[in-house]
Each structure stands twice: as structure tokens, then as C-alpha cells.
Amino acid sequence: PTAEPLPVTPTAWYVDQQLPEGQMLVMLLGTDARPGGGFRTDVMELVAINPQQGTINLVSFPRDLYVYLPGWGMNRLNTAQGLGGFQLLADTLEYNFGFRPQHYILTNFDGFVDIVNRLGSIEVDAAENLNDKCDLPEGSLGYCSVGPGPVEMDGDTALWYVRSRYSTNDFDRTRRAQEVMLALFYRLISINALEQAPEIYQIYRDNVETDLSLDDLLPLVPFAAQINQTGQINRYQIGPAEVWPYIVPESGAQVLWPNPDAIGSILQQAIFSP
């Protein structure tokens, strides 16, 4: 787009479509929150859980998507949770993309590191090599290098892996975030999450803000074990083919203008036709 965009309106790809029966839509959110300040959700992953179909679908949303926040105007998608909580994020996703998540799980840097460390470690299957600046003990001359292939990570290394941005771009970051999420999932399965549910739930409650209770999560544990056997986890990403680079005239901010048809095609596969 070359002119200032007007607020978008819901488009036709999802009109009158019904979610599959029994499907749960959860937003996993990673924030840069620090004491005394606001925050943005720089990691935004939709998890579509469908026990009847036996699938889990992940969809990554880039933080710089420029969308209409109902009641607030045009802004980056990653500002919605900080401005108006989960209600505004859900309203924004429904208005712009036609689906409404039912639940959310949100953590910050410290919470993420503690979750990984209290689980012992995670094994991340890195699709590509990452060589980037770091301040970790295993670094050499201020740089760390991991992958490709399986990499054992503690909390600090996993956080560096997700957040590193000097040698890569945001689309690559979303891929790495999905890899870490899968590693956490498989780690929970490996330690028999059902038998250790109270201890694991305490780790969860200590480090996240969420509207999901233990009673909500326990029925999903056998399904997670089934998924571990079948491998029915499908990964989707809103990437360069689904957006246009855009500069906001007033501020000069570099953002991503969504391509509704291309994004709709991904959501059709991930949510409405799992």
C-alpha cells in the first residue's frame, strides 16, 4: 500500500464458518515486560487443539502486523494485550482475521527461563544454524552458535535462541519460537505430565498469567500423549508471502500490512479445516 490505510473490515473468507466441534483456541504470548513498564507481546502463537481430529495446529503471527484495534485505531498487533488485555487481543483477532481465541497463556522473559530450568532442560530441533551475539557462558568472543539439529538448552540459552535478532529477521524468530514450543511440549510428555500434574501446574502458575485452570488442562494430558505418538502437530506461519512492508506516514514506523486472502488461506487450513 502507498496511501494511509483505512481501518480494515472483516473479509469474506470466514463468514458463517463454524469452528470444528470441541476445538480449543489458545494464544501463547511471550512478552518483554519488565518491572514498572508496559509490554508488548513479541511472541504470538495460536494453538488450535482439536481432540476429535487428533491434531494440534500452530500459527505464528509476526509482531509488526499492522491491524485495527477496536476502539483504539490502527497499531501493531503486539500492542493489543498490553493496551487492553486479552479482551482487546481477542477482539482484534476476531475483527481482522475472523477467529476468536478462547484462552491465553502469557509469560515474560524471567518466567520462560524459570519454566525451562525447572523442567531440567529442553532439546530443541534447530532447522538452521543460528550464529548471533550473546552474553551466555558458552559464548565465544560475544557470539553463540547452535544447530542445525538437536540442541540441549537451559532456560537462558532457549531465551537467547528465541529472541536473537542481529543476524536474522522476525520471520526467522517465529520459526525458532515454534521449535522451542515443540521442545517444551515433548519435554512435558517425556516426564509423564499426568503423574506429575500438581508439580508441573505449580511451575505453570508461578510463571504465567492465564485463564486456564488445572481442571481445564488435565483432560488434555492424555490427548497430548496421543499426539506424541502420532506426530499430528502442524505448523503454519504468517510470513513474507502473507504481508506487505508498509511505512506509517505520520510516524515513519516500519510495519507489515496483512494480505487478507493469503492469511485467510492459512487460517482456513489451521482453524476451520484441521
Summary of the structure (lengths in Angstrom):
residues: 274
radius of gyration: 18.6
end to end distance: 31.9
largest distance: 56.9
contacts: 856
relative contact order: 0.19
helix: 39%
strand: 27%
